[in-house]
Amino acid sequence: MQTIQISERTGTDGTLNLSVPLGRPDTEFDVVLVVQPKATANGQAPSNRFATMDAIRNSLAATGREFGDSVRDVREDRDR
C-alpha cells in the first residue's frame, strides 16, 4: 500500500476533482480517501456547522434514530 498526500482546492461548485498519476496503465486499484479541511493560519480547521449537523443527522438516521426536535421536546415536557 502506498500513501499519497496532496492538497487540492474545490471548484466553485464545491466539487473536488482528483487526478493521481500512478504510472500503471489498465490496473485496478482499491482507493481509500480521507478528506479533511486544510488548517487556517491559526492552525484551526475551518468550521462548517451545517455540514457537521447534517453528518450527525445522517449518522443517526442510518441507525434508525432521529435528531431530536428541541421545540417538540420542550412542548412534550411542558404537557406532562
Residue pairs with C-beta under 8 A, 6 or more apart in sequence:
4 20
6 18
6 20
7 38
8 16
8 17
8 18
9 16
10 16
11 17
16 35
22 29
36 45
37 45
37 46
37 48
38 45
39 45
40 46
53 67
56 67
57 67
60 66
60 67
61 67
